[in-house]
Amino acid sequence: MAGDLIVGVGGDGSGFQAARVAARVANLMQSTLVLVFGYEAVAMGPRGGALEEQIEAVGDSAVAEIQAELTGTYPNLTIEVEMVQERPVDALINAAAARNAEAIAVGHGGSGPLKAALLGSITYEIVHRAPIPVLVVPNDEADTE
């Protein structure tokens, strides 16, 4: 059995596509798939708490949706979830380090004119900071836009 496979899930198509590919790889490797939703704390203010609750709700919903899909597709795959209150990049790198992970999977939003020039801030930073292999998964749905 290989080490865990970490995947960033942010509630968008590219994160879901990354989770699908990572699940297929983790299933083949007989590894644990770890879905990570990282979010930054909201600045305190009159609506700070409400906004943070909304962000957590988006994360809970996104993780539950993709986890249900992956469990249906790979019933023998062990899937764990980490909801982490820190920058998404730090959440992924720290989860990978804590679990001695094999790799980190992240999504890439597509190849339109602007998207081709910019890899995406989270993906770009993960590729340049991660001490382990990074699997960058294109979002097929975004490529058709």
N, C-alpha and C positions, 0 to 999 in steps of 0.2 A: 504494500500500500504506500502510495506517495503522500507527500505533504498536502495540506489544504490548498484549495484554489480560491482566491479572494476575488470578488467581483463587485464593482461599484454600481449601485442601483440608485438612480435619481428621479425616477418617475417619468422618464421620457423614453421614446422609442429606441434611442441608441443604447441606453442602459439595459433595457429589456433584451435587445438583440445580443448584447455582450453576455447577459446572464444565460441566454439560450445556448450560445456557443460554449461558454464556460461549463455549463451543466453537462453538455455532451462530452467535453474533454474530461471533466471530473468523473463522470460515470465510467468512461473507458479506463481511467487511471485508478478507479476504485478509491477516489479521494473524497474528502468532505468539501462541499461547496459552501462558501460563506458569503452571504449577501450582506453588503455593507452600505448603509445609508448614513452619510455624514452631513451634518449641517452646522452652520455657525450660530452661536448665540446671538439673539437680536438685542440691539442696544435698548437700554431701559428707556421707557417713555410711556406716555398715556396708553399706547396700544402695543407696547413691546410684548407683554405676556400673551395677548390674543394672537399676535402674529406668530410667535414661537409655537403656540398650540396648533395653528394652521399648518405650519411647516411640518411639525411632527405628524399631523393627520395625513398630510400628503405622503410622507415617508411610510407611515403604517399602511396606507392604502396601496401604494406602489409595491412595497415588499410583499404584502399579502397576495396581490394579484399575480405577480411573477412566481412567487413560491407555490401557489396553487397550480399554476400551469406546469411548472417544472416537476412537481410531485406527481402530477398526472402522467407526464411523459416518462419520467424516470422514477418509478415507485421505490426502487431499492437505493436510490441516491440519498445520502445523508446531507440535509440542508440545514445550515444554522444561520441565524440572523444577528447582526450587530447594528443597533441604532446608536450612533455616536455623535455627541455634541462637540464636534470640532470640524475644522475645515475638511471638506471631502478628501483632498489630497492627503492630508495628515491622517485622517481616519483610515484610509486604505493602506498607507505605508505602515502605520502603527499596528493595524490588524495583521498585516503580513508578517511583521517582525515578531509580534507576540505569539503567533501560531507557527513560526518557522515555515511559512508557506512556500509552495513551489513556484507560484506565479500570481500576478494580478491581471485581471481582465477588465478593460474599460471600453466604452463605446466611443465611436467617432461619428459625428452627425451627418456626414455625407460629403459630396464632392461638387457642390455648386460653386460658382465663381468665387464667392467670398469664403465659403467653407474650405475650398481647396487651398487657399492662402493661409488660413488659420486652422490649426489642428483642433483647437478647443483648449481652453485654459487648463482644465483639469487633466485632460489626456496629455497635453504637452508637458505639464509639470510632472505627472507620473512617469512618463517616458524618460525624463531627464533626472529624476530623483530616486527612482526605485532601485534598490540594491539586488533585485531579482528580475527574472524575465517578465516582460509586459506583453500581453496579448491585446492588440488594438483591433476591435471588431467594427467594421463599417455597418451603418444602419441601412439596410437595403431599401427600406421605405423612404428614407430621406433622399436617396439617390434618384428617386423618380420625381422629385419636386421640381 
